[in-house]
Structures are given as structure tokens and as C-alpha cells.
Amino acid sequence: MKKWNGKIWEGVYESFYEAPKNTDFFNKRKWLEQEESKCDKKRRLFNNSDNSYISKLALTNDYCLPSILSTMLTKNEVITVLDFGGGLGSLYYETLELTVNKKNIRFIIVENNSICSIGNDFFNADSNVEFLTELPKLKNDHKINLIHAGSSMHYVDDWKKLLDIFAKYQPKYMIFADLPAGDIETFVTIQNQYGDKAPVRFWNLKEFVDIVEDKGYELIFKSRFVNPYIDAMQHFDKRHRLEYFSQLVFKLN
């Protein structure tokens, strides 16, 4: 019998009939033990009673905006995304490549003066992207369908007022990604970056969720968002030591 030579994929054939095979592969003990081990690990995480608001089993590495947006797209309706603190709009390109009806996606990116100046020049040939230094005014003929805030809410001082404004647009979904919120007490700290200091807020996650839900929204998705800087929290005391960042999706009731 030919032994495994280290290649996972081997050979090129036109049919299953021509390809050498062992049809009993998925009944062998090694495969079954692997499946049992994987499922047992996840079951233990699922049953973990550490009182975490978000389970260790619920992990995301990327913004879920494209997935949520794709469920909203139709051939006729334009979906407008308000991307708060969206930088130069790299998420726009990712969203286009991950969805089908590319022409029906419009981004309004709210950023600072410097970013907006560069962004409007960068996207001068694309009318579906607009940069604003302030939140747009409410218009009956120009609805905001989805609000996304990725790695941006924690830089806002009056965040409750901002959530009030978001809710007035009545978007179908609000997404908060890479949000520094978990099983801690809410507090403000300083972020050191590129030689500068900026105040940022870390939240008790339940407090944040309750405030958004009080505005007529329901939490429908929650995950721990993988953040490369989470280990930098280890010097804080237990009440303020954030163990994970979050990604939350709320839907309008």
C-alpha cells in the first residue's frame, strides 16, 4: 500500500472513478477521534460558566459589515452605509469585492478634516463614496440603511449623544466592530501611539448593549473581535483588565 508522502493534494484526474481512493476514510478511528476532540473542546467552551458576556467560542477576525450588507442588497435599491471613523475607505473596497451588486452600495465616511481632504481626492472618480467632517443631516429622500463604527467609538467623549444621533437615522442595522468592551468596569485611559497621547474609553459590555437597545434596537450578533493589542492590558487591575474586544450587530425593532 502506498504510504503518505507528505502531500495533502496529489494528482490530477477527470473523475472520482479514475482517482485512487479509500472510501472508508471518514469511518476510521483517527478521523473520528479528531472530530470527537474538536467537538469536545467546543462543547467545554460552550458550557463554560465563567460569566463572560461573550463566550470564548465566539471569535471573529474581520469586520462583519460585508456579510450583513449582502443580506440587504437588491437589484433596485441603493444601500447607504454611514461608516463612522472609516479612515480612507479601505473597507469600501473589501465590501465591494465580497458582495455581488456592487453598483448598489454607497458609503458616507465621517472623518477628520485631513482624512476627508485626502479621501475626497482619492475617490474623486467614484460618486458612491463621500467624505464628511460632520454627520449628515436627516433627509427623507436619502436614508441611512446601515451604520458601521469600526475601531472608532472609543475616541468619542460624548458617546451617548452620538448613539442618540445614530438612532435618529433609524438604520436597519448598527454595527460596532473592534469595540473595547468586555467584562470590566467602564473607564477612560490614555492610548500612546506614534509619540502622541489620546484619551480612549473602555466599556462594560452590558452597559454599552443596554444603552443601544434602549434606543429601539436588539442585539442579534456578538463576538470577541481579535485585537493584536489585547496583551497590552495585562498591567491593569482585574476590574479594568480587558480580556477581549467585541463586535456587535444591532437590528432595528
LOTIKOL-513248 format. One line per 8 residues: number of its first residue (from 1); their letters; for each residue x, y negated, z of N, C-alpha, C. Coordinates in Angstrom, 2 decimals. Layout:
NUM) A) X/Y/Z/X/Y/Z/X/Y/Z | ...
END
This chain:
1) MKKWNGKI) 0.84/1.20/0.00/0.00/0.00/0.00/0.88/-1.25/0.00 | 0.55/-2.19/-0.85/1.35/-3.41/-0.95/1.20/-4.25/0.30 | 2.36/-4.65/0.86/2.34/-5.44/2.07/2.19/-6.92/1.72 | 1.66/-7.69/2.71/1.52/-9.14/2.54/2.90/-9.77/2.39 | 3.11/-10.55/1.36/4.43/-11.11/1.06/4.57/-12.58/1.48 | 3.62/-13.06/2.28/3.71/-14.44/2.75/2.88/-15.43/1.95 | 2.31/-15.00/0.82/1.46/-15.88/0.02/0.00/-15.70/0.42 | -0.67/-16.80/0.69/-2.10/-16.72/1.00/-2.89/-16.51/-0.27
9) WEGVYESF) -2.58/-17.28/-1.32/-3.27/-17.14/-2.59/-2.32/-16.50/-3.59 | -2.77/-15.50/-4.29/-1.86/-14.76/-5.19/-2.61/-14.27/-6.43 | -2.04/-14.55/-7.58/-2.59/-14.03/-8.82/-3.65/-14.92/-9.44 | -3.88/-14.71/-10.76/-4.92/-15.43/-11.50/-5.73/-14.38/-12.27 | -7.03/-14.30/-12.01/-7.90/-13.30/-12.62/-9.17/-13.97/-13.15 | -9.86/-13.30/-14.06/-11.08/-13.84/-14.62/-12.33/-13.39/-13.88 | -12.22/-12.37/-13.04/-13.40/-11.87/-12.35/-13.01/-11.17/-11.06 | -14.00/-10.96/-10.18/-13.78/-10.19/-8.96/-13.38/-8.76/-9.30
17) YEAPKNTD) -13.93/-8.26/-10.40/-13.68/-6.87/-10.79/-12.19/-6.63/-11.07 | -11.53/-7.60/-11.71/-10.12/-7.46/-12.05/-9.20/-7.66/-10.84 | -9.66/-8.43/-9.86/-8.79/-8.77/-8.73/-8.70/-7.61/-7.75 | -7.47/-7.25/-7.32/-7.32/-6.23/-6.27/-8.02/-6.69/-5.00 | -8.65/-5.77/-4.29/-9.44/-6.21/-3.15/-9.53/-5.12/-2.08 | -9.86/-5.61/-0.90/-10.20/-4.74/0.22/-11.51/-5.28/0.76 | -12.60/-4.70/0.37/-13.92/-5.25/0.69/-14.29/-5.12/2.15 | -13.47/-4.43/2.91/-13.77/-4.23/4.32/-13.10/-5.27/5.22
25) FFNKRKWL) -12.53/-6.30/4.60/-11.73/-7.29/5.33/-12.47/-7.91/6.51 | -13.74/-8.28/6.28/-14.48/-9.01/7.32/-15.05/-8.09/8.41 | -14.77/-6.82/8.33/-15.17/-5.89/9.38/-13.98/-5.41/10.21 | -12.78/-5.84/9.83/-11.58/-5.38/10.53/-11.43/-6.09/11.87 | -10.80/-5.37/12.77/-10.67/-5.84/14.15/-9.96/-7.20/14.24 | -8.93/-7.40/13.44/-8.18/-8.65/13.53/-9.07/-9.85/13.22 | -9.88/-9.72/12.16/-10.79/-10.81/11.80/-11.84/-11.02/12.87 | -12.40/-9.93/13.38/-13.44/-10.03/14.40/-12.91/-10.64/15.68
33) EQEESKCD) -11.70/-10.26/16.08/-11.09/-10.83/17.29/-10.82/-12.32/17.12 | -10.42/-12.71/15.93/-10.19/-14.12/15.65/-11.48/-14.92/15.77 | -12.57/-14.38/15.23/-13.86/-15.05/15.31/-14.37/-15.11/16.74 | -14.18/-14.02/17.48/-14.61/-13.99/18.88/-13.84/-15.02/19.70 | -12.54/-15.12/19.46/-11.71/-16.07/20.20/-12.12/-17.51/19.91 | -12.37/-17.80/18.63/-12.75/-19.15/18.23/-14.09/-19.54/18.84 | -15.05/-18.62/18.76/-16.38/-18.92/19.28/-16.37/-19.02/20.80 | -15.57/-18.16/21.46/-15.49/-18.20/22.92/-14.89/-19.52/23.40
41) KKRRLFNN) -13.88/-20.00/22.70/-13.26/-21.28/23.07/-14.28/-22.41/22.98 | -15.06/-22.42/21.90/-16.05/-23.49/21.71/-17.21/-23.34/22.68 | -17.57/-22.10/23.01/-18.63/-21.90/23.99/-18.22/-22.42/25.35 | -16.96/-22.19/25.72/-16.48/-22.69/27.01/-16.46/-24.21/27.04 | -16.10/-24.82/25.93/-16.16/-26.28/25.85/-17.60/-26.77/25.91 | -18.48/-26.05/25.22/-19.90/-26.41/25.21/-20.51/-26.33/26.61 | -20.09/-25.33/27.37/-20.64/-25.12/28.71/-19.86/-25.86/29.79 | -18.86/-26.62/29.38/-18.02/-27.32/30.35/-18.87/-28.31/31.15
49) SDNSYISK) -18.78/-28.24/32.46/-19.59/-29.10/33.33/-18.74/-30.18/33.98 | -17.90/-30.86/33.17/-17.04/-31.90/33.73/-17.72/-33.26/33.76 | -19.02/-33.29/33.42/-19.83/-34.52/33.47/-19.40/-35.57/32.45 | -18.67/-35.18/31.42/-18.30/-36.13/30.37/-19.54/-36.51/29.57 | -19.60/-37.79/29.18/-20.74/-38.23/28.38/-20.69/-37.63/26.98 | -19.46/-37.43/26.48/-19.28/-36.79/25.18/-18.39/-35.57/25.37 | -18.84/-34.43/24.89/-18.11/-33.18/25.04/-16.77/-33.21/24.32 | -15.81/-32.45/24.83/-14.52/-32.29/24.16/-14.68/-31.56/22.83
57) LALTNDYC) -15.81/-30.92/22.64/-16.07/-30.19/21.41/-16.45/-31.13/20.27 | -16.90/-32.32/20.61/-17.40/-33.27/19.61/-16.29/-34.24/19.22 | -15.58/-33.93/18.14/-14.45/-34.74/17.70/-14.65/-35.20/16.26 | -14.30/-36.46/15.98/-14.25/-36.96/14.61/-12.94/-37.71/14.41 | -12.41/-37.60/13.20/-11.15/-38.26/12.86/-11.34/-39.46/11.93 | -12.48/-39.51/11.27/-12.73/-40.57/10.29/-14.05/-41.27/10.58 | -14.19/-42.48/10.03/-15.45/-43.20/10.15/-16.56/-42.40/9.46 | -17.71/-42.31/10.10/-18.82/-41.55/9.53/-19.73/-42.43/8.66
65) LPSILSTM) -19.36/-43.69/8.46/-20.16/-44.60/7.63/-20.52/-44.01/6.27 | -19.56/-43.48/5.49/-19.93/-42.95/4.17/-20.97/-41.84/4.23 | -20.90/-40.99/5.25/-21.88/-39.89/5.36/-23.27/-40.42/5.65 | -23.37/-41.38/6.57/-24.67/-41.96/6.90/-25.22/-42.74/5.71 | -24.36/-43.51/5.08/-24.78/-44.33/3.94/-25.29/-43.48/2.78 | -24.66/-42.34/2.55/-25.05/-41.50/1.43/-26.48/-40.98/1.56 | -26.96/-40.85/2.80/-28.34/-40.39/3.00/-29.36/-41.49/2.69 | -28.89/-42.74/2.61/-29.79/-43.87/2.38/-29.88/-44.26/0.91
73) LTKNEVIT) -28.93/-43.83/0.11/-28.84/-44.29/-1.27/-29.92/-43.69/-2.16 | -30.46/-44.53/-3.02/-31.38/-44.08/-4.07/-30.88/-44.68/-5.39 | -31.50/-44.31/-6.49/-31.08/-44.82/-7.78/-31.48/-46.26/-8.00 | -32.46/-46.73/-7.23/-33.01/-48.06/-7.50/-32.68/-49.10/-6.43 | -32.52/-48.68/-5.20/-32.34/-49.64/-4.10/-30.87/-49.87/-3.78 | -30.51/-51.14/-3.64/-29.17/-51.52/-3.23/-29.11/-51.49/-1.70 | -28.10/-50.82/-1.17/-27.91/-50.74/0.28/-26.82/-51.72/0.67 | -27.17/-52.62/1.58/-26.21/-53.63/2.04/-25.66/-53.25/3.41
81) VLDFGGGL) -24.33/-53.19/3.48/-23.63/-52.88/4.72/-23.01/-54.15/5.28 | -23.28/-54.43/6.52/-22.59/-55.52/7.22/-21.46/-54.87/8.01 | -20.24/-55.10/7.55/-19.07/-54.49/8.18/-18.39/-55.54/9.04 | -18.66/-55.46/10.34/-18.15/-56.48/11.27/-16.70/-56.15/11.63 | -15.80/-57.10/11.33/-14.38/-56.86/11.60/-13.80/-55.80/10.68 | -14.23/-55.84/9.42/-13.86/-54.79/8.46/-12.52/-54.97/7.78 | -11.70/-55.93/8.25/-10.40/-56.14/7.62/-10.54/-56.55/6.17 | -9.63/-56.08/5.34/-9.64/-56.46/3.93/-10.55/-55.57/3.08
89) GSLYYETL) -11.28/-54.65/3.72/-12.27/-53.89/2.98/-11.82/-52.55/2.46 | -10.81/-51.96/3.06/-10.35/-50.65/2.60/-11.44/-49.59/2.74 | -12.31/-49.75/3.74/-13.40/-48.79/3.93/-14.38/-48.82/2.76 | -14.48/-49.96/2.11/-15.35/-50.08/0.93/-14.93/-49.09/-0.15 | -13.63/-49.04/-0.43/-13.13/-48.13/-1.45/-13.35/-46.67/-1.06 | -13.09/-46.35/0.21/-13.32/-44.98/0.68/-14.80/-44.60/0.52 | -15.67/-45.53/0.86/-17.11/-45.27/0.78/-17.54/-45.02/-0.66 | -17.02/-45.81/-1.59/-17.37/-45.62/-2.99/-16.96/-44.24/-3.49
97) ELTVNKKN) -15.78/-43.79/-3.08/-15.28/-42.51/-3.56/-15.99/-41.33/-2.90 | -16.62/-41.56/-1.77/-17.29/-40.47/-1.06/-18.79/-40.41/-1.34 | -19.29/-41.36/-2.10/-20.72/-41.39/-2.43/-20.90/-41.34/-3.95 | -22.14/-41.14/-4.38/-22.42/-40.94/-5.81/-22.90/-42.23/-6.49 | -23.89/-42.87/-5.90/-24.48/-44.07/-6.53/-23.66/-45.32/-6.18 | -22.47/-45.40/-6.76/-21.52/-46.44/-6.39/-22.04/-47.85/-6.64 | -22.84/-48.02/-7.68/-23.32/-49.36/-8.04/-24.33/-49.90/-7.04 | -24.86/-49.04/-6.20/-25.92/-49.45/-5.28/-25.41/-49.76/-3.87
105) IRFIIVEN) -24.12/-50.00/-3.74/-23.54/-50.29/-2.44/-22.99/-51.71/-2.41 | -23.41/-52.47/-1.42/-22.93/-53.84/-1.26/-22.36/-54.01/0.15 | -21.20/-54.60/0.25/-20.54/-54.83/1.53/-20.47/-56.32/1.83 | -20.89/-56.69/3.03/-20.63/-58.02/3.57/-19.67/-57.83/4.73 | -18.47/-58.37/4.59/-17.43/-58.18/5.61/-17.27/-59.48/6.39 | -17.45/-59.40/7.70/-17.31/-60.57/8.56/-15.94/-60.51/9.22 | -15.13/-61.53/8.95/-13.75/-61.54/9.44/-13.29/-62.97/9.73 | -12.02/-63.11/10.11/-11.48/-64.43/10.39/-11.14/-65.16/9.08
113) NSICSIGN) -10.79/-66.44/9.20/-10.54/-67.27/8.02/-9.44/-66.71/7.13 | -8.36/-66.24/7.75/-7.22/-65.76/6.97/-7.58/-64.53/6.16 | -8.26/-63.58/6.81/-8.66/-62.36/6.11/-9.65/-62.68/5.00 | -10.61/-63.55/5.28/-11.61/-63.90/4.27/-10.98/-64.57/3.05 | -10.00/-65.42/3.27/-9.33/-66.09/2.17/-8.64/-65.08/1.26 | -7.93/-64.14/1.86/-7.25/-63.10/1.08/-8.28/-62.17/0.43 | -9.31/-61.79/1.22/-10.30/-60.83/0.73/-11.10/-61.33/-0.45 | -11.55/-62.59/-0.39/-12.33/-63.13/-1.50/-11.51/-63.20/-2.78
121) DFFNADSN) -10.21/-63.43/-2.64/-9.34/-63.44/-3.81/-9.09/-62.01/-4.31 | -8.92/-61.10/-3.37/-8.64/-59.70/-3.71/-9.81/-59.06/-4.45 | -11.04/-59.42/-4.03/-12.25/-58.83/-4.62/-12.96/-59.80/-5.56 | -12.22/-60.75/-6.14/-12.89/-61.78/-6.95/-13.60/-61.21/-8.17 | -13.25/-60.00/-8.59/-13.90/-59.40/-9.76/-15.00/-58.42/-9.38 | -15.28/-58.28/-8.08/-16.30/-57.33/-7.62/-17.37/-58.10/-6.85 | -18.52/-58.27/-7.46/-19.61/-59.04/-6.85/-20.31/-58.29/-5.72 | -19.95/-57.03/-5.53/-20.59/-56.23/-4.47/-19.89/-56.37/-3.12
129) VEFLTELP) -18.83/-57.15/-3.08/-18.11/-57.38/-1.83/-18.06/-58.87/-1.54 | -18.45/-59.24/-0.33/-18.46/-60.65/0.07/-17.83/-60.77/1.45 | -16.97/-61.76/1.62/-16.32/-62.02/2.90/-16.91/-63.29/3.52 | -17.27/-63.20/4.80/-17.84/-64.34/5.51/-17.12/-64.51/6.85 | -16.98/-65.76/7.27/-16.37/-66.03/8.56/-17.41/-66.07/9.68 | -18.68/-66.08/9.31/-19.77/-66.06/10.27/-20.81/-65.03/9.85 | -21.57/-64.55/10.79/-22.64/-63.61/10.47/-23.65/-64.28/9.54 | -24.12/-63.57/8.51/-25.06/-64.18/7.54/-26.40/-64.50/8.18
137) KLKNDHKI) -27.07/-65.51/7.62/-28.40/-65.87/8.11/-29.41/-64.83/7.64 | -30.45/-64.68/8.43/-31.52/-63.73/8.09/-32.26/-64.22/6.84 | -32.44/-63.30/5.89/-33.18/-63.62/4.67/-34.14/-62.49/4.36 | -35.37/-62.85/4.07/-36.38/-61.82/3.78/-36.06/-61.02/2.52 | -35.40/-61.68/1.56/-35.10/-61.01/0.29/-33.70/-60.41/0.26 | -33.03/-60.42/1.40/-31.66/-59.90/1.43/-31.45/-59.16/2.76 | -31.94/-57.95/2.81/-31.94/-57.19/4.05/-30.58/-56.54/4.31 | -30.19/-56.52/5.58/-29.03/-55.75/6.03/-29.53/-54.36/6.39
145) NLIHAGSS) -29.09/-53.36/5.66/-29.58/-51.99/5.87/-28.80/-51.22/6.92 | -27.53/-51.56/7.05/-26.66/-50.80/7.96/-25.59/-51.74/8.51 | -25.35/-51.65/9.82/-24.28/-52.43/10.44/-23.20/-51.48/10.91 | -21.96/-51.80/10.55/-20.82/-50.98/10.96/-19.80/-51.87/11.68 | -19.35/-51.41/12.84/-18.31/-52.10/13.58/-17.25/-51.07/13.94 | -16.16/-51.08/13.19/-15.10/-50.12/13.42/-13.89/-50.77/14.04 | -13.56/-50.36/15.26/-12.40/-50.88/15.97/-12.42/-52.41/16.05 | -13.59/-52.96/16.40/-13.72/-54.41/16.41/-14.51/-54.96/17.60
153) MHYVDDWK) -15.46/-54.20/18.12/-16.32/-54.72/19.18/-15.54/-55.13/20.43 | -14.46/-54.44/20.72/-13.74/-54.70/21.98/-12.98/-56.03/21.98 | -12.91/-56.69/20.82/-12.27/-58.01/20.76/-13.27/-59.15/20.94 | -14.54/-58.82/21.14/-15.59/-59.83/21.25/-15.91/-60.08/22.72 | -15.85/-61.34/23.13/-16.12/-61.67/24.52/-17.61/-61.49/24.84 | -18.48/-62.22/24.15/-19.93/-62.14/24.41/-20.53/-61.04/23.53 | -20.21/-59.80/23.86/-20.63/-58.66/23.04/-22.13/-58.40/23.13 | -22.73/-58.74/24.26/-24.17/-58.54/24.39/-24.94/-59.47/23.46
161) KLLDIFAK) -24.47/-60.71/23.33/-25.09/-61.64/22.41/-24.93/-61.14/20.97 | -23.76/-60.60/20.67/-23.52/-60.06/19.33/-24.48/-58.91/19.02 | -24.71/-58.04/19.99/-25.65/-56.94/19.79/-27.07/-57.48/19.58 | -27.41/-58.57/20.27/-28.72/-59.20/20.05/-28.87/-59.64/18.59 | -27.81/-60.24/18.06/-27.85/-60.71/16.67/-27.95/-59.52/15.72 | -27.17/-58.48/15.99/-27.24/-57.28/15.15/-28.67/-56.74/15.09 | -29.31/-56.68/16.25/-30.66/-56.10/16.33/-31.68/-56.93/15.56 | -31.46/-58.24/15.46/-32.41/-59.10/14.75/-32.43/-58.80/13.26
169) YQPKYMIF) -31.35/-58.29/12.72/-31.33/-57.87/11.31/-32.20/-56.64/11.09 | -32.46/-55.91/12.15/-33.21/-54.66/12.09/-32.66/-53.68/11.04 | -31.36/-53.42/11.07/-30.82/-52.42/10.15/-31.34/-51.04/10.53 | -31.40/-50.16/9.58/-31.86/-48.80/9.87/-30.89/-48.08/10.79 | -29.58/-48.36/10.59/-28.55/-47.73/11.42/-27.56/-48.77/11.91 | -27.02/-48.53/13.10/-25.88/-49.26/13.61/-24.83/-48.24/14.01 | -23.60/-48.45/13.51/-22.51/-47.52/13.77/-21.38/-48.26/14.48 | -20.93/-47.68/15.57/-19.79/-48.23/16.31/-18.70/-47.15/16.34
177) ADLPAGDI) -17.62/-47.40/15.61/-16.56/-46.40/15.49/-15.28/-46.89/16.16 | -14.50/-45.92/16.63/-13.25/-46.25/17.32/-13.52/-47.23/18.45 | -14.58/-46.95/19.19/-15.02/-47.81/20.28/-14.38/-47.34/21.59 | -13.65/-48.22/22.29/-13.01/-47.81/23.54/-14.03/-47.73/24.68 | -14.76/-46.64/24.67/-15.81/-46.44/25.66/-15.83/-44.98/26.07 | -15.95/-44.74/27.37/-15.96/-43.37/27.87/-16.44/-43.31/29.30 | -15.99/-42.31/30.02/-16.43/-42.08/31.40/-15.59/-42.89/32.37 | -15.68/-44.21/32.25/-14.90/-45.13/33.08/-15.79/-46.28/33.51
185) ETFVTIQN) -15.22/-47.16/34.33/-15.89/-48.42/34.65/-15.54/-49.45/33.58 | -16.49/-50.28/33.23/-16.24/-51.33/32.24/-15.24/-52.34/32.79 | -14.25/-52.70/31.98/-13.26/-53.69/32.42/-12.58/-54.32/31.21 | -11.84/-55.38/31.46/-11.08/-56.08/30.42/-9.61/-55.90/30.70 | -8.84/-55.68/29.64/-7.39/-55.55/29.76/-6.73/-56.37/28.66 | -5.41/-56.30/28.59/-4.65/-57.02/27.58/-4.04/-56.02/26.60 | -4.16/-56.31/25.33/-3.52/-55.49/24.31/-2.27/-56.21/23.81 | -1.14/-55.55/23.91/0.12/-56.08/23.39/0.35/-55.53/21.99
193) QYGDKAPV) 0.47/-56.42/21.02/0.64/-55.97/19.65/1.39/-57.02/18.84 | 2.45/-56.60/18.16/3.25/-57.48/17.32/3.74/-58.71/18.09 | 4.06/-58.52/19.35/4.59/-59.62/20.15/3.53/-60.55/20.71 | 2.26/-60.29/20.44/1.18/-61.14/20.92/0.33/-60.38/21.95 | -0.48/-61.14/22.67/-1.38/-60.56/23.66/-2.82/-60.95/23.33 | -3.72/-59.96/23.43/-5.14/-60.22/23.14/-5.99/-59.52/24.18 | -6.98/-60.23/24.77/-7.88/-59.57/25.71/-8.82/-58.63/24.97 | -9.05/-57.46/25.54/-9.97/-56.48/24.96/-10.82/-55.88/26.08
201) RFWNLKEF) -11.98/-55.37/25.71/-12.89/-54.78/26.69/-13.00/-53.27/26.47 | -12.93/-52.51/27.58/-13.19/-51.08/27.56/-14.49/-50.87/28.34 | -15.36/-50.00/27.82/-16.70/-49.85/28.38/-16.93/-48.53/29.10 | -17.85/-48.59/30.05/-18.53/-47.38/30.47/-19.49/-47.04/29.34 | -19.35/-45.85/28.79/-20.08/-45.50/27.58/-21.59/-45.53/27.77 | -22.07/-45.01/28.89/-23.51/-45.00/29.13/-24.06/-46.42/29.19 | -23.31/-47.34/29.77/-23.74/-48.74/29.83/-23.90/-49.30/28.42 | -22.94/-49.03/27.55/-23.00/-49.53/26.18/-24.20/-48.94/25.45
209) VDIVEDKG) -24.39/-47.64/25.58/-25.50/-46.95/24.91/-26.84/-47.49/25.39 | -26.99/-47.67/26.69/-28.26/-48.15/27.25/-28.62/-49.53/26.70 | -27.63/-50.40/26.56/-27.90/-51.75/26.09/-28.34/-51.74/24.63 | -27.70/-50.91/23.81/-28.11/-50.82/22.40/-29.50/-50.22/22.29 | -29.77/-49.18/23.06/-31.08/-48.53/22.99/-32.19/-49.43/23.48 | -31.89/-50.35/24.39/-32.89/-51.31/24.86/-33.35/-52.25/23.76 | -32.62/-52.30/22.67/-32.96/-53.19/21.56/-33.77/-52.47/20.48 | -34.29/-51.30/20.81/-35.17/-50.60/19.89/-34.47/-49.55/19.05
217) YELIFKSR) -33.30/-49.08/19.50/-32.54/-48.10/18.76/-32.39/-46.82/19.58 | -32.15/-45.74/18.87/-31.96/-44.44/19.51/-30.61/-43.86/19.10 | -29.84/-43.41/20.07/-28.56/-42.77/19.78/-28.82/-41.41/19.13 | -28.32/-41.22/17.90/-28.56/-39.94/17.21/-27.27/-39.17/16.95 | -26.12/-39.80/17.17/-24.84/-39.12/16.93/-23.81/-39.70/17.87 | -23.03/-38.82/18.49/-21.95/-39.28/19.36/-20.78/-38.31/19.24 | -19.58/-38.88/19.20/-18.39/-38.04/19.13/-17.22/-38.76/19.79 | -16.24/-37.96/20.16/-14.96/-38.53/20.57/-14.19/-38.86/19.30
225) FVNPYIDA) -13.76/-40.10/19.18/-13.04/-40.52/17.99/-11.55/-40.45/18.28 | -10.83/-39.74/17.43/-9.40/-39.54/17.65/-8.65/-40.86/17.46 | -8.03/-41.33/18.53/-7.28/-42.58/18.51/-5.83/-42.30/18.91 | -4.86/-42.73/18.10/-3.46/-42.39/18.36/-2.87/-43.03/19.61 | -3.57/-44.03/20.17/-3.02/-44.77/21.30/-3.62/-44.36/22.64 | -4.38/-43.27/22.66/-5.08/-42.90/23.89/-4.11/-42.58/25.02 | -2.93/-42.06/24.70/-1.95/-41.72/25.74/-1.43/-42.97/26.45 | -1.60/-44.12/25.84/-1.14/-45.36/26.46/-1.99/-45.76/27.66
233) MQHFDKRH) -3.07/-45.00/27.91/-3.95/-45.29/29.04/-3.52/-44.60/30.33 | -2.51/-43.75/30.27/-2.19/-42.88/31.40/-1.73/-43.63/32.65 | -1.27/-44.86/32.51/-0.80/-45.59/33.70/-1.95/-46.25/34.47 | -3.17/-46.24/33.92/-4.31/-46.81/34.63/-4.80/-45.85/35.72 | -5.48/-46.39/36.73/-6.07/-45.54/37.75/-7.26/-44.79/37.15 | -7.75/-43.80/37.86/-8.76/-42.90/37.33/-10.03/-43.63/36.91 | -10.40/-44.67/37.62/-11.64/-45.40/37.30/-11.56/-46.10/35.94 | -10.33/-46.39/35.49/-10.16/-47.15/34.26/-9.36/-46.39/33.19
241) RLEYFSQL) -9.04/-45.13/33.46/-8.22/-44.36/32.52/-9.11/-43.72/31.46 | -9.15/-44.34/30.31/-9.99/-43.85/29.22/-9.39/-42.58/28.64 | -10.19/-41.52/28.59/-9.72/-40.23/28.09/-10.01/-40.07/26.60 | -10.90/-40.88/26.06/-11.24/-40.78/24.64/-11.91/-42.07/24.16 | -11.77/-42.35/22.87/-12.54/-43.39/22.22/-13.81/-42.74/21.66 | -14.76/-43.53/21.21/-16.06/-42.98/20.80/-16.46/-43.44/19.40 | -17.33/-42.65/18.79/-18.02/-43.03/17.57/-19.51/-42.76/17.78 | -20.33/-43.79/17.62/-21.74/-43.72/17.94/-22.58/-44.18/16.75
249) VFKLN) -23.68/-43.46/16.51/-24.62/-43.86/15.47/-26.00/-44.03/16.11 | -26.59/-45.21/15.93/-27.93/-45.50/16.44/-28.89/-45.68/15.26 | -30.11/-45.20/15.44/-31.13/-45.35/14.41/-32.30/-46.17/14.95 | -32.84/-47.03/14.09/-33.96/-47.88/14.49/-35.20/-47.05/14.76 | -35.82/-47.28/15.92/-37.05/-46.54/16.26/-38.23/-47.03/15.42
END
